């Protein structure tokens, strides 16, 4: 039979990442930005111009590749 262990409020800490707090913060920020951008229904190139970042960075943000 399997044992279930209750985690903390930070899955990255639970998984043993040394930078768990930073990863959680980046994920929360990306989620907030993505929610705002989805409401505006902008294209990636429009988002890039709005945020003054290159379009490939918009793609990484939208896809939560936050390394």
CHARMM-style PDB file with segment names, atoms N, HN, CA, C and O in Angstrom:
ATOM      1  N   UNK     1       0.833  -1.169   0.000  1.00  0.00      PROA
ATOM      2  CA  UNK     1       0.000   0.000   0.000  1.00  0.00      PROA
ATOM      3  C   UNK     1       0.888   1.247   0.000  1.00  0.00      PROA
ATOM      4  O   UNK     1       1.961   1.246   0.604  1.00  0.00      PROA
ATOM      5  N   UNK     2       0.446   2.301  -0.672  1.00  0.00      PROA
ATOM      6  HN  UNK     2      -0.425   2.302  -1.163  1.00  0.00      PROA
ATOM      7  CA  UNK     2       1.197   3.546  -0.780  1.00  0.00      PROA
ATOM      8  C   UNK     2       0.963   4.438   0.425  1.00  0.00      PROA
ATOM      9  O   UNK     2      -0.092   4.400   1.058  1.00  0.00      PROA
ATOM     10  N   UNK     3       1.976   5.244   0.725  1.00  0.00      PROA
ATOM     11  HN  UNK     3       2.833   5.274   0.210  1.00  0.00      PROA
ATOM     12  CA  UNK     3       1.864   6.225   1.793  1.00  0.00      PROA
ATOM     13  C   UNK     3       1.732   7.600   1.176  1.00  0.00      PROA
ATOM     14  O   UNK     3       2.469   7.943   0.252  1.00  0.00      PROA
ATOM     15  N   UNK     4       0.813   8.379   1.671  1.00  0.00      PROA
ATOM     16  HN  UNK     4       0.214   8.101   2.422  1.00  0.00      PROA
ATOM     17  CA  UNK     4       0.611   9.737   1.180  1.00  0.00      PROA
ATOM     18  C   UNK     4       1.234  10.696   2.186  1.00  0.00      PROA
ATOM     19  O   UNK     4       0.948  10.639   3.382  1.00  0.00      PROA
ATOM     20  N   UNK     5       2.092  11.579   1.676  1.00  0.00      PROA
ATOM     21  HN  UNK     5       2.324  11.625   0.704  1.00  0.00      PROA
ATOM     22  CA  UNK     5       2.743  12.573   2.512  1.00  0.00      PROA
ATOM     23  C   UNK     5       2.234  13.946   2.123  1.00  0.00      PROA
ATOM     24  O   UNK     5       2.300  14.329   0.955  1.00  0.00      PROA
ATOM     25  N   UNK     6       1.735  14.679   3.082  1.00  0.00      PROA
ATOM     26  HN  UNK     6       1.682  14.368   4.031  1.00  0.00      PROA
ATOM     27  CA  UNK     6       1.233  16.024   2.814  1.00  0.00      PROA
ATOM     28  C   UNK     6       2.427  16.949   2.573  1.00  0.00      PROA
ATOM     29  O   UNK     6       3.394  16.958   3.336  1.00  0.00      PROA
ATOM     30  N   UNK     7       2.334  17.720   1.500  1.00  0.00      PROA
ATOM     31  HN  UNK     7       1.549  17.713   0.880  1.00  0.00      PROA
ATOM     32  CA  UNK     7       3.397  18.640   1.154  1.00  0.00      PROA
ATOM     33  C   UNK     7       3.232  19.990   1.822  1.00  0.00      PROA
ATOM     34  O   UNK     7       2.284  20.229   2.571  1.00  0.00      PROA
ATOM     35  N   UNK     8       4.168  20.853   1.534  1.00  0.00      PROA
ATOM     36  HN  UNK     8       4.938  20.658   0.926  1.00  0.00      PROA
ATOM     37  CA  UNK     8       4.098  22.222   2.030  1.00  0.00      PROA
ATOM     38  C   UNK     8       3.353  23.061   0.996  1.00  0.00      PROA
ATOM     39  O   UNK     8       2.739  22.515   0.080  1.00  0.00      PROA
ATOM     40  N   UNK     9       3.402  24.356   1.134  1.00  0.00      PROA
ATOM     41  HN  UNK     9       3.901  24.800   1.878  1.00  0.00      PROA
ATOM     42  CA  UNK     9       2.760  25.230   0.151  1.00  0.00      PROA
ATOM     43  C   UNK     9       3.676  25.516  -1.024  1.00  0.00      PROA
ATOM     44  O   UNK     9       3.298  26.255  -1.934  1.00  0.00      PROA
ATOM     45  N   UNK    10       4.875  24.945  -1.023  1.00  0.00      PROA
ATOM     46  HN  UNK    10       5.182  24.346  -0.284  1.00  0.00      PROA
ATOM     47  CA  UNK    10       5.821  25.169  -2.116  1.00  0.00      PROA
ATOM     48  C   UNK    10       6.274  23.823  -2.679  1.00  0.00      PROA
ATOM     49  O   UNK    10       7.099  23.130  -2.082  1.00  0.00      PROA
ATOM     50  N   UNK    11       5.726  23.470  -3.827  1.00  0.00      PROA
ATOM     51  HN  UNK    11       5.056  24.032  -4.312  1.00  0.00      PROA
ATOM     52  CA  UNK    11       6.049  22.181  -4.444  1.00  0.00      PROA
ATOM     53  C   UNK    11       7.532  22.088  -4.805  1.00  0.00      PROA
ATOM     54  O   UNK    11       8.100  20.996  -4.781  1.00  0.00      PROA
ATOM     55  N   UNK    12       8.164  23.212  -5.137  1.00  0.00      PROA
ATOM     56  HN  UNK    12       7.702  24.099  -5.156  1.00  0.00      PROA
ATOM     57  CA  UNK    12       9.579  23.190  -5.497  1.00  0.00      PROA
ATOM     58  C   UNK    12      10.447  22.836  -4.295  1.00  0.00      PROA
ATOM     59  O   UNK    12      11.431  22.110  -4.435  1.00  0.00      PROA
ATOM     60  N   UNK    13      10.093  23.341  -3.119  1.00  0.00      PROA
ATOM     61  HN  UNK    13       9.293  23.931  -3.006  1.00  0.00      PROA
ATOM     62  CA  UNK    13      10.798  22.926  -1.904  1.00  0.00      PROA
ATOM     63  C   UNK    13      10.563  21.438  -1.630  1.00  0.00      PROA
ATOM     64  O   UNK    13      11.480  20.707  -1.254  1.00  0.00      PROA
ATOM     65  N   UNK    14       9.325  21.013  -1.826  1.00  0.00      PROA
ATOM     66  HN  UNK    14       8.581  21.607  -2.131  1.00  0.00      PROA
ATOM     67  CA  UNK    14       8.992  19.600  -1.597  1.00  0.00      PROA
ATOM     68  C   UNK    14       9.793  18.677  -2.505  1.00  0.00      PROA
ATOM     69  O   UNK    14      10.136  17.559  -2.123  1.00  0.00      PROA
ATOM     70  N   UNK    15      10.086  19.157  -3.712  1.00  0.00      PROA
ATOM     71  HN  UNK    15       9.806  20.066  -4.022  1.00  0.00      PROA
ATOM     72  CA  UNK    15      10.851  18.350  -4.666  1.00  0.00      PROA
ATOM     73  C   UNK    15      12.362  18.459  -4.458  1.00  0.00      PROA
ATOM     74  O   UNK    15      13.135  17.803  -5.156  1.00  0.00      PROA
ATOM     75  N   UNK    16      12.781  19.286  -3.499  1.00  0.00      PROA
ATOM     76  HN  UNK    16      12.153  19.818  -2.932  1.00  0.00      PROA
ATOM     77  CA  UNK    16      14.187  19.358  -3.146  1.00  0.00      PROA
ATOM     78  C   UNK    16      15.004  20.396  -3.887  1.00  0.00      PROA
ATOM     79  O   UNK    16      16.233  20.355  -3.831  1.00  0.00      PROA
ATOM     80  N   UNK    17      14.363  21.325  -4.580  1.00  0.00      PROA
ATOM     81  HN  UNK    17      13.364  21.358  -4.626  1.00  0.00      PROA
ATOM     82  CA  UNK    17      15.110  22.371  -5.267  1.00  0.00      PROA
ATOM     83  C   UNK    17      15.687  23.343  -4.239  1.00  0.00      PROA
ATOM     84  O   UNK    17      14.981  23.789  -3.335  1.00  0.00      PROA
ATOM     85  N   UNK    18      16.970  23.666  -4.381  1.00  0.00      PROA
ATOM     86  HN  UNK    18      17.544  23.303  -5.115  1.00  0.00      PROA
ATOM     87  CA  UNK    18      17.610  24.603  -3.455  1.00  0.00      PROA
ATOM     88  C   UNK    18      17.035  26.004  -3.602  1.00  0.00      PROA
ATOM     89  O   UNK    18      17.006  26.770  -2.638  1.00  0.00      PROA
ATOM     90  N   UNK    19      16.574  26.344  -4.812  1.00  0.00      PROA
ATOM     91  HN  UNK    19      16.597  25.722  -5.594  1.00  0.00      PROA
ATOM     92  CA  UNK    19      16.019  27.669  -5.079  1.00  0.00      PROA
ATOM     93  C   UNK    19      14.491  27.613  -5.169  1.00  0.00      PROA
ATOM     94  O   UNK    19      13.884  28.287  -6.002  1.00  0.00      PROA
ATOM     95  N   UNK    20      13.889  26.815  -4.319  1.00  0.00      PROA
ATOM     96  HN  UNK    20      14.382  26.267  -3.643  1.00  0.00      PROA
ATOM     97  CA  UNK    20      12.445  26.595  -4.350  1.00  0.00      PROA
ATOM     98  C   UNK    20      11.631  27.866  -4.215  1.00  0.00      PROA
ATOM     99  O   UNK    20      10.632  28.040  -4.913  1.00  0.00      PROA
ATOM    100  N   UNK    21      12.045  28.758  -3.326  1.00  0.00      PROA
ATOM    101  HN  UNK    21      12.857  28.617  -2.759  1.00  0.00      PROA
ATOM    102  CA  UNK    21      11.296  30.006  -3.119  1.00  0.00      PROA
ATOM    103  C   UNK    21      11.350  30.877  -4.376  1.00  0.00      PROA
ATOM    104  O   UNK    21      10.350  31.476  -4.771  1.00  0.00      PROA
ATOM    105  N   UNK    22      12.519  30.939  -4.991  1.00  0.00      PROA
ATOM    106  HN  UNK    22      13.332  30.453  -4.670  1.00  0.00      PROA
ATOM    107  CA  UNK    22      12.673  31.735  -6.225  1.00  0.00      PROA
ATOM    108  C   UNK    22      11.832  31.151  -7.357  1.00  0.00      PROA
ATOM    109  O   UNK    22      11.177  31.892  -8.089  1.00  0.00      PROA
ATOM    110  N   UNK    23      11.846  29.839  -7.500  1.00  0.00      PROA
ATOM    111  HN  UNK    23      12.378  29.237  -6.905  1.00  0.00      PROA
ATOM    112  CA  UNK    23      11.047  29.196  -8.542  1.00  0.00      PROA
ATOM    113  C   UNK    23       9.547  29.428  -8.331  1.00  0.00      PROA
ATOM    114  O   UNK    23       8.808  29.664  -9.286  1.00  0.00      PROA
ATOM    115  N   UNK    24       9.115  29.360  -7.090  1.00  0.00      PROA
ATOM    116  HN  UNK    24       9.716  29.169  -6.314  1.00  0.00      PROA
ATOM    117  CA  UNK    24       7.711  29.592  -6.801  1.00  0.00      PROA
ATOM    118  C   UNK    24       7.324  31.034  -7.130  1.00  0.00      PROA
ATOM    119  O   UNK    24       6.258  31.278  -7.696  1.00  0.00      PROA
ATOM    120  N   UNK    25       8.179  31.977  -6.779  1.00  0.00      PROA
ATOM    121  HN  UNK    25       9.045  31.779  -6.319  1.00  0.00      PROA
ATOM    122  CA  UNK    25       7.912  33.382  -7.061  1.00  0.00      PROA
ATOM    123  C   UNK    25       7.836  33.637  -8.566  1.00  0.00      PROA
ATOM    124  O   UNK    25       6.931  34.329  -9.032  1.00  0.00      PROA
ATOM    125  N   UNK    26       8.778  33.083  -9.326  1.00  0.00      PROA
ATOM    126  HN  UNK    26       9.513  32.521  -8.948  1.00  0.00      PROA
ATOM    127  CA  UNK    26       8.769  33.240 -10.783  1.00  0.00      PROA
ATOM    128  C   UNK    26       7.488  32.659 -11.387  1.00  0.00      PROA
ATOM    129  O   UNK    26       6.892  33.253 -12.285  1.00  0.00      PROA
ATOM    130  N   UNK    27       7.077  31.508 -10.892  1.00  0.00      PROA
ATOM    131  HN  UNK    27       7.561  31.025 -10.162  1.00  0.00      PROA
ATOM    132  CA  UNK    27       5.870  30.878 -11.407  1.00  0.00      PROA
ATOM    133  C   UNK    27       4.637  31.713 -11.096  1.00  0.00      PROA
ATOM    134  O   UNK    27       3.760  31.867 -11.947  1.00  0.00      PROA
ATOM    135  N   UNK    28       4.562  32.248  -9.897  1.00  0.00      PROA
ATOM    136  HN  UNK    28       5.274  32.124  -9.206  1.00  0.00      PROA
ATOM    137  CA  UNK    28       3.415  33.095  -9.529  1.00  0.00      PROA
ATOM    138  C   UNK    28       3.379  34.374 -10.372  1.00  0.00      PROA
ATOM    139  O   UNK    28       2.311  34.801 -10.811  1.00  0.00      PROA
ATOM    140  N   UNK    29       4.543  34.979 -10.596  1.00  0.00      PROA
ATOM    141  HN  UNK    29       5.411  34.632 -10.239  1.00  0.00      PROA
ATOM    142  CA  UNK    29       4.597  36.183 -11.429  1.00  0.00      PROA
ATOM    143  C   UNK    29       4.186  35.880 -12.860  1.00  0.00      PROA
ATOM    144  O   UNK    29       3.418  36.630 -13.462  1.00  0.00      PROA
ATOM    145  N   UNK    30       4.697  34.781 -13.406  1.00  0.00      PROA
ATOM    146  HN  UNK    30       5.321  34.171 -12.916  1.00  0.00      PROA
ATOM    147  CA  UNK    30       4.344  34.394 -14.778  1.00  0.00      PROA
ATOM    148  C   UNK    30       2.849  34.131 -14.893  1.00  0.00      PROA
ATOM    149  O   UNK    30       2.226  34.515 -15.883  1.00  0.00      PROA
ATOM    150  N   UNK    31       2.276  33.486 -13.899  1.00  0.00      PROA
ATOM    151  HN  UNK    31       2.783  33.174 -13.095  1.00  0.00      PROA
ATOM    152  CA  UNK    31       0.842  33.219 -13.911  1.00  0.00      PROA
ATOM    153  C   UNK    31       0.053  34.521 -13.909  1.00  0.00      PROA
ATOM    154  O   UNK    31      -0.903  34.666 -14.670  1.00  0.00      PROA
ATOM    155  N   UNK    32       0.441  35.463 -13.069  1.00  0.00      PROA
ATOM    156  HN  UNK    32       1.218  35.345 -12.451  1.00  0.00      PROA
ATOM    157  CA  UNK    32      -0.257  36.746 -12.999  1.00  0.00      PROA
ATOM    158  C   UNK    32      -0.151  37.507 -14.315  1.00  0.00      PROA
ATOM    159  O   UNK    32      -1.141  38.054 -14.800  1.00  0.00      PROA
ATOM    160  N   UNK    33       1.045  37.545 -14.895  1.00  0.00      PROA
ATOM    161  HN  UNK    33       1.850  37.100 -14.501  1.00  0.00      PROA
ATOM    162  CA  UNK    33       1.244  38.240 -16.174  1.00  0.00      PROA
ATOM    163  C   UNK    33       0.431  37.557 -17.267  1.00  0.00      PROA
ATOM    164  O   UNK    33      -0.230  38.232 -18.056  1.00  0.00      PROA
ATOM    165  N   UNK    34       0.471  36.248 -17.323  1.00  0.00      PROA
ATOM    166  HN  UNK    34       1.008  35.700 -16.682  1.00  0.00      PROA
ATOM    167  CA  UNK    34      -0.273  35.508 -18.348  1.00  0.00      PROA
ATOM    168  C   UNK    34      -1.780  35.731 -18.219  1.00  0.00      PROA
ATOM    169  O   UNK    34      -2.474  35.859 -19.228  1.00  0.00      PROA
ATOM    170  N   UNK    35      -2.280  35.777 -17.010  1.00  0.00      PROA
ATOM    171  HN  UNK    35      -1.716  35.673 -16.191  1.00  0.00      PROA
ATOM    172  CA  UNK    35      -3.714  36.028 -16.821  1.00  0.00      PROA
ATOM    173  C   UNK    35      -4.098  37.416 -17.332  1.00  0.00      PROA
ATOM    174  O   UNK    35      -5.141  37.578 -17.965  1.00  0.00      PROA
ATOM    175  N   UNK    36      -3.265  38.408 -17.060  1.00  0.00      PROA
ATOM    176  HN  UNK    36      -2.418  38.276 -16.545  1.00  0.00      PROA
ATOM    177  CA  UNK    36      -3.528  39.761 -17.552  1.00  0.00      PROA
ATOM    178  C   UNK    36      -3.484  39.815 -19.079  1.00  0.00      PROA
ATOM    179  O   UNK    36      -4.330  40.449 -19.710  1.00  0.00      PROA
ATOM    180  N   UNK    37      -2.498  39.150 -19.660  1.00  0.00      PROA
ATOM    181  HN  UNK    37      -1.811  38.635 -19.148  1.00  0.00      PROA
ATOM    182  CA  UNK    37      -2.339  39.183 -21.113  1.00  0.00      PROA
ATOM    183  C   UNK    37      -3.448  38.422 -21.821  1.00  0.00      PROA
ATOM    184  O   UNK    37      -3.895  38.837 -22.891  1.00  0.00      PROA
ATOM    185  N   UNK    38      -3.894  37.326 -21.249  1.00  0.00      PROA
ATOM    186  HN  UNK    38      -3.531  36.989 -20.380  1.00  0.00      PROA
ATOM    187  CA  UNK    38      -4.988  36.561 -21.861  1.00  0.00      PROA
ATOM    188  C   UNK    38      -6.260  37.394 -21.930  1.00  0.00      PROA
ATOM    189  O   UNK    38      -7.031  37.294 -22.884  1.00  0.00      PROA
ATOM    190  N   UNK    39      -6.467  38.202 -20.926  1.00  0.00      PROA
ATOM    191  HN  UNK    39      -5.842  38.284 -20.150  1.00  0.00      PROA
ATOM    192  CA  UNK    39      -7.645  39.063 -20.920  1.00  0.00      PROA
ATOM    193  C   UNK    39      -7.619  40.105 -22.030  1.00  0.00      PROA
ATOM    194  O   UNK    39      -8.668  40.560 -22.487  1.00  0.00      PROA
ATOM    195  N   UNK    40      -6.426  40.480 -22.460  1.00  0.00      PROA
ATOM    196  HN  UNK    40      -5.574  40.111 -22.089  1.00  0.00      PROA
ATOM    197  CA  UNK    40      -6.290  41.480 -23.524  1.00  0.00      PROA
ATOM    198  C   UNK    40      -6.326  40.860 -24.915  1.00  0.00      PROA
ATOM    199  O   UNK    40      -6.478  41.573 -25.907  1.00  0.00      PROA
ATOM    200  N   UNK    41      -6.188  39.548 -24.995  1.00  0.00      PROA
ATOM    201  HN  UNK    41      -6.064  38.969 -24.189  1.00  0.00      PROA
ATOM    202  CA  UNK    41      -6.227  38.815 -26.271  1.00  0.00      PROA
ATOM    203  C   UNK    41      -5.256  39.389 -27.297  1.00  0.00      PROA
ATOM    204  O   UNK    41      -5.626  39.677 -28.435  1.00  0.00      PROA
ATOM    205  N   UNK    42      -4.005  39.546 -26.867  1.00  0.00      PROA
ATOM    206  HN  UNK    42      -3.704  39.311 -25.943  1.00  0.00      PROA
ATOM    207  CA  UNK    42      -2.960  40.080 -27.741  1.00  0.00      PROA
ATOM    208  C   UNK    42      -2.171  38.951 -28.388  1.00  0.00      PROA
ATOM    209  O   UNK    42      -2.111  37.838 -27.865  1.00  0.00      PROA
ATOM    210  N   UNK    43      -1.575  39.247 -29.518  1.00  0.00      PROA
ATOM    211  HN  UNK    43      -1.624  40.151 -29.944  1.00  0.00      PROA
ATOM    212  CA  UNK    43      -0.662  38.315 -30.181  1.00  0.00      PROA
ATOM    213  C   UNK    43       0.707  38.453 -29.524  1.00  0.00      PROA
ATOM    214  O   UNK    43       1.003  39.464 -28.886  1.00  0.00      PROA
ATOM    215  N   UNK    44       1.538  37.426 -29.687  1.00  0.00      PROA
ATOM    216  HN  UNK    44       1.297  36.605 -30.205  1.00  0.00      PROA
ATOM    217  CA  UNK    44       2.843  37.437 -29.040  1.00  0.00      PROA
ATOM    218  C   UNK    44       3.676  38.650 -29.446  1.00  0.00      PROA
ATOM    219  O   UNK    44       4.367  39.229 -28.608  1.00  0.00      PROA
ATOM    220  N   UNK    45       3.623  39.037 -30.703  1.00  0.00      PROA
ATOM    221  HN  UNK    45       3.062  38.566 -31.384  1.00  0.00      PROA
ATOM    222  CA  UNK    45       4.418  40.200 -31.129  1.00  0.00      PROA
ATOM    223  C   UNK    45       3.902  41.481 -30.495  1.00  0.00      PROA
ATOM    224  O   UNK    45       4.681  42.395 -30.221  1.00  0.00      PROA
ATOM    225  N   UNK    46       2.600  41.558 -30.258  1.00  0.00      PROA
ATOM    226  HN  UNK    46       1.967  40.816 -30.480  1.00  0.00      PROA
ATOM    227  CA  UNK    46       2.026  42.727 -29.584  1.00  0.00      PROA
ATOM    228  C   UNK    46       2.427  42.759 -28.109  1.00  0.00      PROA
ATOM    229  O   UNK    46       2.704  43.821 -27.551  1.00  0.00      PROA
ATOM    230  N   UNK    47       2.454  41.591 -27.496  1.00  0.00      PROA
ATOM    231  HN  UNK    47       2.230  40.728 -27.949  1.00  0.00      PROA
ATOM    232  CA  UNK    47       2.892  41.489 -26.102  1.00  0.00      PROA
ATOM    233  C   UNK    47       4.359  41.897 -25.991  1.00  0.00      PROA
ATOM    234  O   UNK    47       4.737  42.626 -25.075  1.00  0.00      PROA
ATOM    235  N   UNK    48       5.177  41.429 -26.922  1.00  0.00      PROA
ATOM    236  HN  UNK    48       4.870  40.836 -27.667  1.00  0.00      PROA
ATOM    237  CA  UNK    48       6.601  41.767 -26.918  1.00  0.00      PROA
ATOM    238  C   UNK    48       6.797  43.276 -26.993  1.00  0.00      PROA
ATOM    239  O   UNK    48       7.629  43.829 -26.274  1.00  0.00      PROA
ATOM    240  N   UNK    49       6.048  43.936 -27.847  1.00  0.00      PROA
ATOM    241  HN  UNK    49       5.372  43.487 -28.431  1.00  0.00      PROA
ATOM    242  CA  UNK    49       6.163  45.393 -27.974  1.00  0.00      PROA
ATOM    243  C   UNK    49       5.697  46.073 -26.684  1.00  0.00      PROA
ATOM    244  O   UNK    49       6.313  47.039 -26.233  1.00  0.00      PROA
ATOM    245  N   UNK    50       4.623  45.577 -26.100  1.00  0.00      PROA
ATOM    246  HN  UNK    50       4.123  44.792 -26.467  1.00  0.00      PROA
ATOM    247  CA  UNK    50       4.079  46.153 -24.868  1.00  0.00      PROA
ATOM    248  C   UNK    50       5.064  46.029 -23.708  1.00  0.00      PROA
ATOM    249  O   UNK    50       5.237  46.965 -22.927  1.00  0.00      PROA
ATOM    250  N   UNK    51       5.705  44.866 -23.605  1.00  0.00      PROA
ATOM    251  HN  UNK    51       5.564  44.107 -24.240  1.00  0.00      PROA
ATOM    252  CA  UNK    51       6.626  44.603 -22.493  1.00  0.00      PROA
ATOM    253  C   UNK    51       8.073  44.995 -22.792  1.00  0.00      PROA
ATOM    254  O   UNK    51       8.937  44.916 -21.918  1.00  0.00      PROA
ATOM    255  N   UNK    52       8.333  45.421 -24.039  1.00  0.00      PROA
ATOM    256  HN  UNK    52       7.632  45.485 -24.749  1.00  0.00      PROA
ATOM    257  CA  UNK    52       9.687  45.798 -24.472  1.00  0.00      PROA
ATOM    258  C   UNK    52      10.668  44.632 -24.317  1.00  0.00      PROA
ATOM    259  O   UNK    52      11.784  44.799 -23.826  1.00  0.00      PROA
ATOM    260  N   UNK    53      10.224  43.454 -24.745  1.00  0.00      PROA
ATOM    261  HN  UNK    53       9.318  43.318 -25.144  1.00  0.00      PROA
ATOM    262  CA  UNK    53      11.080  42.268 -24.732  1.00  0.00      PROA
ATOM    263  C   UNK    53      10.962  41.580 -26.088  1.00  0.00      PROA
ATOM    264  O   UNK    53       9.974  41.780 -26.794  1.00  0.00      PROA
ATOM    265  N   UNK    54      11.971  40.762 -26.468  1.00  0.00      PROA
ATOM    266  HN  UNK    54      12.773  40.600 -25.895  1.00  0.00      PROA
ATOM    267  CA  UNK    54      11.889  40.031 -27.735  1.00  0.00      PROA
ATOM    268  C   UNK    54      10.762  38.995 -27.703  1.00  0.00      PROA
ATOM    269  O   UNK    54      10.430  38.462 -26.644  1.00  0.00      PROA
ATOM    270  N   UNK    55      10.183  38.718 -28.863  1.00  0.00      PROA
ATOM    271  HN  UNK    55      10.452  39.150 -29.723  1.00  0.00      PROA
ATOM    272  CA  UNK    55       9.078  37.760 -28.961  1.00  0.00      PROA
ATOM    273  C   UNK    55       9.438  36.379 -28.406  1.00  0.00      PROA
ATOM    274  O   UNK    55       8.587  35.766 -27.762  1.00  0.00      PROA
ATOM    275  N   UNK    56      10.665  35.849 -28.623  1.00  0.00      PROA
ATOM    276  HN  UNK    56      11.356  36.347 -29.146  1.00  0.00      PROA
ATOM    277  CA  UNK    56      10.964  34.528 -28.040  1.00  0.00      PROA
ATOM    278  C   UNK    56      10.823  34.499 -26.514  1.00  0.00      PROA
ATOM    279  O   UNK    56      10.461  33.468 -25.947  1.00  0.00      PROA
ATOM    280  N   UNK    57      11.103  35.612 -25.855  1.00  0.00      PROA
ATOM    281  HN  UNK    57      11.397  36.450 -26.316  1.00  0.00      PROA
ATOM    282  CA  UNK    57      10.929  35.655 -24.397  1.00  0.00      PROA
ATOM    283  C   UNK    57       9.453  35.617 -24.019  1.00  0.00      PROA
ATOM    284  O   UNK    57       9.089  35.081 -22.973  1.00  0.00      PROA
ATOM    285  N   UNK    58       8.612  36.182 -24.867  1.00  0.00      PROA
ATOM    286  HN  UNK    58       8.908  36.617 -25.718  1.00  0.00      PROA
ATOM    287  CA  UNK    58       7.166  36.107 -24.637  1.00  0.00      PROA
ATOM    288  C   UNK    58       6.735  34.645 -24.695  1.00  0.00      PROA
ATOM    289  O   UNK    58       5.954  34.188 -23.860  1.00  0.00      PROA
ATOM    290  N   UNK    59       7.243  33.921 -25.675  1.00  0.00      PROA
ATOM    291  HN  UNK    59       7.878  34.292 -26.352  1.00  0.00      PROA
ATOM    292  CA  UNK    59       6.907  32.513 -25.827  1.00  0.00      PROA
ATOM    293  C   UNK    59       7.316  31.716 -24.589  1.00  0.00      PROA
ATOM    294  O   UNK    59       6.553  30.874 -24.115  1.00  0.00      PROA
ATOM    295  N   UNK    60       8.516  31.976 -24.065  1.00  0.00      PROA
ATOM    296  HN  UNK    60       9.135  32.659 -24.450  1.00  0.00      PROA
ATOM    297  CA  UNK    60       8.967  31.243 -22.876  1.00  0.00      PROA
ATOM    298  C   UNK    60       8.111  31.592 -21.664  1.00  0.00      PROA
ATOM    299  O   UNK    60       7.836  30.730 -20.829  1.00  0.00      PROA
ATOM    300  N   UNK    61       7.692  32.846 -21.562  1.00  0.00      PROA
ATOM    301  HN  UNK    61       7.916  33.546 -22.240  1.00  0.00      PROA
ATOM    302  CA  UNK    61       6.829  33.262 -20.458  1.00  0.00      PROA
ATOM    303  C   UNK    61       5.470  32.569 -20.537  1.00  0.00      PROA
ATOM    304  O   UNK    61       4.980  32.026 -19.548  1.00  0.00      PROA
ATOM    305  N   UNK    62       4.876  32.595 -21.717  1.00  0.00      PROA
ATOM    306  HN  UNK    62       5.275  33.037 -22.521  1.00  0.00      PROA
ATOM    307  CA  UNK    62       3.556  31.994 -21.913  1.00  0.00      PROA
ATOM    308  C   UNK    62       3.582  30.487 -21.635  1.00  0.00      PROA
ATOM    309  O   UNK    62       2.604  29.918 -21.151  1.00  0.00      PROA
ATOM    310  N   UNK    63       4.713  29.853 -21.949  1.00  0.00      PROA
ATOM    311  HN  UNK    63       5.508  30.315 -22.342  1.00  0.00      PROA
ATOM    312  CA  UNK    63       4.835  28.404 -21.770  1.00  0.00      PROA
ATOM    313  C   UNK    63       5.495  28.021 -20.438  1.00  0.00      PROA
ATOM    314  O   UNK    63       5.822  26.857 -20.211  1.00  0.00      PROA
ATOM    315  N   UNK    64       5.683  29.009 -19.568  1.00  0.00      PROA
ATOM    316  HN  UNK    64       5.417  29.955 -19.752  1.00  0.00      PROA
ATOM    317  CA  UNK    64       6.228  28.800 -18.219  1.00  0.00      PROA
ATOM    318  C   UNK    64       7.608  28.113 -18.222  1.00  0.00      PROA
ATOM    319  O   UNK    64       7.915  27.329 -17.324  1.00  0.00      PROA
ATOM    320  N   UNK    65       8.417  28.409 -19.217  1.00  0.00      PROA
ATOM    321  HN  UNK    65       8.167  29.046 -19.946  1.00  0.00      PROA
ATOM    322  CA  UNK    65       9.807  27.932 -19.215  1.00  0.00      PROA
ATOM    323  C   UNK    65      10.622  29.033 -18.586  1.00  0.00      PROA
ATOM    324  O   UNK    65      11.125  29.914 -19.283  1.00  0.00      PROA
ATOM    325  N   UNK    66      10.756  28.993 -17.284  1.00  0.00      PROA
ATOM    326  HN  UNK    66      10.347  28.277 -16.718  1.00  0.00      PROA
ATOM    327  CA  UNK    66      11.246  30.137 -16.513  1.00  0.00      PROA
ATOM    328  C   UNK    66      12.680  29.992 -16.030  1.00  0.00      PROA
ATOM    329  O   UNK    66      13.035  30.567 -15.001  1.00  0.00      PROA
ATOM    330  N   UNK    67      13.491  29.265 -16.720  1.00  0.00      PROA
ATOM    331  HN  UNK    67      13.203  28.799 -17.556  1.00  0.00      PROA
ATOM    332  CA  UNK    67      14.890  29.092 -16.298  1.00  0.00      PROA
ATOM    333  C   UNK    67      15.588  30.361 -16.429  1.00  0.00      PROA
ATOM    334  OT1 UNK    67      16.779  30.444 -16.128  1.00  0.00      PROA
TER     335      UNK     67
END
